[in-house]
Amino acid sequence: MTTTETAAAVPAAGTGGPKQGGAVSGTTTVGRGATGATEPAATRGRTSIADTVVVKIAGMAAREIPGVYDMGGGLSRTLGAVRDRVPGGRPNVGRGVKVEVGERQTAIDLDLVVEYGVAITDVARDVRENVIAAVERTTGLDVVEVNVTVNDVHLPEDDDEAAVAETRVA
């Protein structure tokens, strides 16, 4: 089960936030190329970008910012921790990311856990800037908004408690 939610492709990204719609994967056509031997090679055909591509790019870009400890709400982080411990399981880079993708625009919602002691507004600003730059550069879509929700603060004691809990089991 994945907690990453994507929305199906819509005609154009609206002014509201991203839609939540299960694990539906949509595809957005970015370039509507022409056909025919007389057209330049670069424009023959079309380019389609799946919503999950935008989710992964945004997730990776958000995690690059110092002060971001993890992403996702409490339940999604718990399920992600279980998934990460399964042999052969891969970490879900899209955890905590929801997107709505239109023909030329996208809107992104991010759920973050920040480190204790960092300025949350500064981290949110840096995350927004990095996500917008990465998504626009990589996909060519215009990012109309990036909504950041800080769900938790990671405290240094949290790591100590986890270490103690692991040593109690023989």
Solvent accessible surface area in square Angstrom, and as a share of the most:
residue,aa,sasa,rsa
1,M,198,0.89
2,T,60,0.35
3,T,35,0.20
4,T,18,0.10
5,E,46,0.21
6,T,5,0.03
7,A,5,0.04
8,A,49,0.38
9,A,45,0.35
10,V,27,0.16
11,P,109,0.68
12,A,62,0.48
13,A,11,0.08
14,G,37,0.35
15,T,139,0.81
16,G,46,0.44
17,G,42,0.40
18,P,13,0.08
19,K,114,0.48
20,Q,127,0.56
21,G,32,0.31
22,G,48,0.46
23,A,77,0.60
24,V,78,0.45
25,S,70,0.45
26,G,9,0.08
27,T,73,0.43
28,T,3,0.02
29,T,33,0.19
30,V,56,0.32
31,G,29,0.28
32,R,172,0.63
33,G,29,0.28
34,A,42,0.32
35,T,119,0.69
36,G,40,0.38
37,A,92,0.71
38,T,134,0.78
39,E,56,0.25
40,P,84,0.53
41,A,84,0.65
42,A,104,0.81
43,T,62,0.36
44,R,124,0.45
45,G,39,0.37
46,R,178,0.65
47,T,79,0.46
48,S,56,0.36
49,I,21,0.10
50,A,31,0.24
51,D,0,0.00
52,T,54,0.31
53,V,62,0.36
54,V,0,0.00
55,V,3,0.02
56,K,104,0.44
57,I,31,0.16
58,A,0,0.00
59,G,0,0.00
60,M,99,0.44
61,A,3,0.02
62,A,0,0.00
63,R,73,0.27
64,E,117,0.53
65,I,21,0.11
66,P,115,0.72
67,G,13,0.13
68,V,20,0.12
69,Y,98,0.37
70,D,30,0.16
71,M,0,0.00
72,G,1,0.01
73,G,22,0.22
74,G,46,0.44
75,L,128,0.64
76,S,12,0.08
77,R,53,0.19
78,T,80,0.46
79,L,61,0.30
80,G,6,0.06
81,A,48,0.38
82,V,90,0.52
83,R,88,0.32
84,D,64,0.33
85,R,189,0.69
86,V,80,0.46
87,P,128,0.80
88,G,81,0.78
89,G,32,0.31
90,R,170,0.62
91,P,97,0.61
92,N,25,0.13
93,V,40,0.23
94,G,2,0.02
95,R,23,0.08
96,G,8,0.08
97,V,1,0.00
98,K,41,0.17
99,V,0,0.00
100,E,9,0.04
101,V,0,0.00
102,G,1,0.01
103,E,61,0.27
104,R,165,0.60
105,Q,62,0.28
106,T,0,0.00
107,A,1,0.00
108,I,0,0.00
109,D,33,0.17
110,L,1,0.01
111,D,29,0.15
112,L,0,0.00
113,V,3,0.02
114,V,1,0.01
115,E,60,0.27
116,Y,147,0.56
117,G,70,0.67
118,V,52,0.30
119,A,55,0.43
120,I,74,0.38
121,T,109,0.63
122,D,62,0.32
123,V,10,0.06
124,A,12,0.10
125,R,117,0.43
126,D,51,0.26
127,V,0,0.00
128,R,89,0.33
129,E,105,0.47
130,N,40,0.21
131,V,0,0.00
132,I,55,0.28
133,A,48,0.37
134,A,11,0.09
135,V,0,0.00
136,E,64,0.29
137,R,181,0.66
138,T,82,0.48
139,T,11,0.06
140,G,56,0.54
141,L,2,0.01
142,D,80,0.41
143,V,16,0.09
144,V,66,0.38
145,E,49,0.22
146,V,7,0.04
147,N,59,0.30
148,V,28,0.16
149,T,68,0.40
150,V,47,0.27
151,N,68,0.35
152,D,59,0.31
153,V,52,0.30
154,H,17,0.08
155,L,67,0.33
156,P,84,0.53
157,E,93,0.42
158,D,60,0.31
159,D,73,0.38
160,D,94,0.49
161,E,116,0.52
162,A,53,0.41
163,A,55,0.42
164,V,88,0.51
165,A,58,0.45
166,E,114,0.51
167,T,110,0.64
168,R,197,0.72
169,V,119,0.68
170,A,145,1.12
